[in-house]
Amino acid sequence: DIQMTQSPSSLSAFVGDRVTITCRASQSVNNYLNWYQQKPGKAPKLLIYTASSLQSGVPSRFSGSGSGTDFTLTISSLQPEDFAAYYCQQSYSTPWTFGQGTKVVIK
Amino acid sequence: QVQLQESGPGLVKPSETLSLTCIVSGGSISNYYWSWIRQPLGKGLEWIGHVYYTGATDYNPSLKSRVTTAVDTSNNQFSLKLSSVTPADTAVYYCARGGDWKNWFDPWGQGTLVTVSS
């Protein structure tokens, strides 16, 4: 199985901050890397697919980059509604696997 | 737009079979892969397996011996069966569209909590 490792596991930030979350794969996943946002008690929501494509309806302050084994999710200016958990997921090799998650909390 | 809704018992006894159904509304089940994903409370996400609208399946090897997924195109729904459950199978179970190579999961159902306990 491809292991996905996110860092940090949690972070605290102010509204307006630029936030970067990293996801590293144990082997190359090409650019088949997706990002999801999950708020408490809710299902995950797709933010970014194939590393850098913004899902329809997702604010442009979210962006993704990377290829191979190293990927980042960036929130350019953190908004109150962005406080949530974020997960990366690879779709290159089954079983599809997720990172352990990064929780973004208010500072 | 496409919406998914899980249904099934919220409590299952150890050693029994967990059975869930996901109803797809607002779009056809045809031409897509449909997946089951679970999340123990306070923990991360685990892909369980998928079913294609043709009935073809693929499962996570960690659960493969206990999992069966099926599709019912006439009723626009698909299902999950997980046999010989233990308390470690207690989780929120989500259904989602997707689960094929190079693809992603979207949209997701709201999730249903299944507790394994006697």
Contacts between the chains, C-beta under 8 A, distances in Angstrom:
chain1	res1	chain2	res2	distance
A	1	B	61	7.8
A	32	B	101	7.8
A	32	B	102	5.0
A	34	B	104	4.3
A	34	B	105	7.5
A	36	B	105	7.6
A	42	B	110	7.6
A	43	B	94	5.7
A	43	B	108	4.0
A	43	B	109	6.5
A	43	B	110	5.7
A	43	B	111	5.3
A	44	B	45	6.9
A	44	B	94	7.6
A	44	B	105	7.4
A	44	B	108	5.9
A	45	B	108	7.4
A	46	B	104	5.8
A	46	B	105	6.7
A	46	B	106	4.0
A	46	B	107	7.8
A	49	B	104	4.4
A	49	B	106	7.8
A	50	B	102	7.4
A	50	B	104	7.8
A	55	B	106	6.9
A	87	B	44	7.1
A	87	B	45	6.0
A	89	B	45	7.5
A	89	B	104	7.3
A	89	B	105	7.3
A	91	B	100	7.8
A	91	B	101	6.5
A	91	B	102	5.6
A	91	B	103	5.5
A	91	B	104	6.2
A	92	B	101	7.5
A	92	B	102	7.3
A	94	B	58	6.1
A	94	B	60	7.8
A	94	B	101	7.8
A	95	B	47	5.6
A	95	B	59	8.0
A	95	B	60	4.1
A	95	B	61	6.4
A	95	B	62	7.3
A	96	B	47	4.5
A	96	B	99	6.6
A	97	B	47	7.0
A	98	B	44	5.8
A	98	B	45	4.3
A	98	B	46	7.4
A	98	B	47	7.4
A	99	B	44	7.5
A	100	B	44	4.9
A	101	B	44	5.4
A	101	B	45	7.9
